[in-house]
Amino acid sequence: MKSRSIVAIAVEEKDTYERPLVLVYESVNEKAFALRRLRAITENYNDTLCQLYLTLKPLLPSLRYARQEGF
Amino acid sequence: MSSSRAGFFSHMGSVVDRYGGLAGSTIGSLILAFSGALAPSLENLLQYHRWQTLVVYGGAALAVLGACSLARASTKVEMLLSQNSQLRDLVKSLGTDIEEKWRHILIQIANECKLDNAGRISIYRHEGSNFIMLARFSTDPDKRKQEEDSTPLTRAVSAKRTGMASLSLYLYLTLLRKLTFKHIHSRGEFRQRSQPHSR
């Protein structure tokens, strides 16, 4: 992959403001996707992504627990 | 300040909850064992002074309380294990659905980005210093493959850190060189070396 644009998605949860999700656009073309445009598109889906994250958070794979379980 | 103090007490509470039973039963058993070993006979054990009797009864109480706490903890562990297996089955049944839900949003974003065969969109979860890929979408099936060891994002972040470290080292060495040069110049050594011999 020659170009990469990264957008962090902020989630507000119990008075804490974190950025646990990262959206990555990659391409084999040298010309990178405009970060500003990707950020604007992601902002439209921010609420959906946050709700999905908070709903599925207990079921998401955790690297720490996966290591403890020996996977 | 108050939140850090609350965090400290919460941490201490969890430590006591986790290791209190084991420590109590061990210390209590040791006290009982030493008390028994030091007493020549049962009569002597009963004729101890007040503080010695207190130590013996305290040790016995500690051992009993520790054993009760351990029994309670083992029951709790069994309950959590059964819950864990139920949850694991649930996650296994929902695993594909979760990925599909993320992918559904990724497809919508990809449509808005007008993603072609040359690109792909991925969503990662940031945990500690690692990034765990939740879902990926690309119209090209070869680009959907996931790296086994470390994710490209983790490599990108570590590369950025290495770059920052290299830049810091470069700046430090440049500053050091300039300071050394200034020092030599102020002592006049540089001037003497650079001047040609008059003969």
Contacts between the chains, C-beta under 8 A, distances in Angstrom:
chain1	res1	chain2	res2	distance
A	1	B	120	7.9
A	1	B	152	6.9
A	4	B	152	7.7
A	4	B	156	6.8
A	6	B	153	7.2
A	6	B	156	7.8
A	8	B	126	7.9
A	19	B	126	6.9
A	20	B	125	5.9
A	20	B	126	5.3
A	20	B	127	7.7
A	21	B	123	6.3
A	21	B	124	7.2
A	21	B	125	6.2
A	21	B	126	7.2
A	21	B	134	7.9
A	22	B	123	7.2
A	22	B	124	4.5
A	22	B	125	7.7
A	22	B	126	5.8
A	22	B	131	6.4
A	22	B	153	6.7
A	23	B	109	7.4
A	23	B	121	7.0
A	23	B	122	7.6
A	23	B	123	5.5
A	23	B	124	7.9
A	24	B	121	7.1
A	24	B	122	4.7
A	24	B	123	7.5
A	24	B	124	6.5
A	24	B	153	6.0
A	25	B	113	6.8
A	25	B	119	6.5
A	25	B	120	7.8
A	25	B	121	5.5
A	26	B	119	6.3
A	26	B	120	5.4
A	26	B	121	7.8
A	26	B	122	7.2
A	26	B	152	7.5
A	27	B	118	5.1
A	27	B	119	3.9
A	27	B	120	7.7
A	28	B	118	4.8
A	28	B	119	7.5
A	29	B	118	5.0
A	29	B	119	7.4
A	33	B	113	6.6
A	33	B	119	7.2
A	37	B	113	7.8
A	38	B	113	6.8
A	41	B	109	5.9
A	41	B	112	4.8
A	41	B	113	6.2
A	42	B	109	6.8
A	44	B	112	7.7
A	45	B	105	5.8
A	45	B	108	6.9
A	45	B	109	6.0
A	48	B	105	6.0
A	49	B	105	6.3
A	49	B	123	7.9
A	52	B	101	6.0
A	52	B	102	7.1
A	52	B	105	7.0
A	56	B	98	5.6
A	56	B	101	7.1
A	59	B	90	7.6
A	59	B	91	5.5
A	59	B	94	6.0
A	59	B	98	6.1
A	60	B	98	7.3
A	60	B	125	6.2
A	60	B	132	8.0
A	60	B	134	7.1
A	61	B	125	8.0
A	61	B	132	6.0
A	62	B	127	6.8
A	63	B	127	5.4
A	63	B	128	7.2
A	63	B	130	5.5
A	63	B	132	5.7
A	64	B	127	7.1
A	64	B	128	7.3
